[in-house]
Amino acid sequence: MGSGEQITDQLRTSSPEFRELEESHHRLDVELQELLKHHVLTPQEEIIKKQIQKEKLGKKDRMADLIRQYQIKQTQQSTL
């Protein structure tokens, strides 16, 4: 079936959706790290931080779904 890294590499190559999710997740991570450089966040920055964290989690969940779907597809193909 392949390791997690091999599956991720394969999805990066074959799935535009996975690539976009991964790139977007990375951009959000950079944005969050930049925001967290402030020692004290304003109430507005706290809201933005929570929104970024929620969006990052959603993208990570969707990437995990795509990985699971890929694994299921590979398992089904190997049993044929």
C-alpha positions in Angstrom: 0.0 0.0 0.0 2.8 2.4 0.8 3.9 4.6 3.7 2.2 7.8 4.7 4.9 9.8 3.0 4.6 7.8 -0.2 0.9 8.3 -0.3 1.3 12.0 0.4 3.8 12.3 -2.4 1.5 10.4 -4.8 -1.4 12.7 -3.9 0.7 15.8 -4.4 1.4 14.5 -7.9 -2.1 13.2 -8.8 -4.6 15.4 -6.9 -4.9 19.1 -7.6 -7.3 19.3 -4.6 -4.7 17.8 -2.3 -2.0 20.1 -3.6 -4.2 23.2 -3.1 -5.2 22.1 0.4 -1.6 21.5 1.4 -0.4 24.8 0.0 -3.3 26.7 1.7 -2.6 24.9 5.0 1.0 26.0 4.8 0.1 29.6 4.0 -2.3 29.6 7.0 0.4 28.2 9.2 2.8 31.0 8.1 0.1 33.6 8.8 -0.6 32.1 12.2 3.1 32.0 13.2 3.4 35.7 12.1 0.4 36.6 14.3 1.8 34.6 17.2 5.0 36.7 17.2 3.0 39.3 19.1 3.4 38.8 22.8 -0.1 40.1 23.5 -3.0 39.8 21.0 -5.8 42.3 20.7 -9.3 40.9 20.8 -9.5 41.3 17.0 -6.2 39.4 16.6 -7.6 36.6 18.9 -10.6 36.3 16.6 -8.4 36.1 13.6 -6.2 33.5 15.3 -9.2 31.3 16.1 -10.4 31.7 12.5 -7.0 30.7 11.1 -6.8 27.7 13.4 -10.3 26.5 12.5 -9.6 26.9 8.8 -6.2 25.0 9.1 -7.9 22.2 10.9 -10.6 21.9 8.2 -8.0 21.7 5.5 -6.0 19.1 7.5 -9.1 17.0 8.0 -9.9 17.1 4.3 -6.3 16.1 3.4 -6.7 13.2 5.9 -10.0 12.2 4.1 -8.2 12.2 0.7 -5.4 10.0 2.2 -8.0 7.5 3.6 -9.8 7.4 0.2 -6.6 6.8 -1.6 -5.7 4.0 0.9 -9.1 2.4 0.4 -8.8 2.6 -3.4 -5.4 1.0 -3.3 -6.6 -1.8 -1.0 -9.6 -2.5 -3.3 -7.4 -2.5 -6.4 -4.9 -4.9 -4.8 -7.7 -7.4 -4.0 -8.9 -7.6 -7.6 
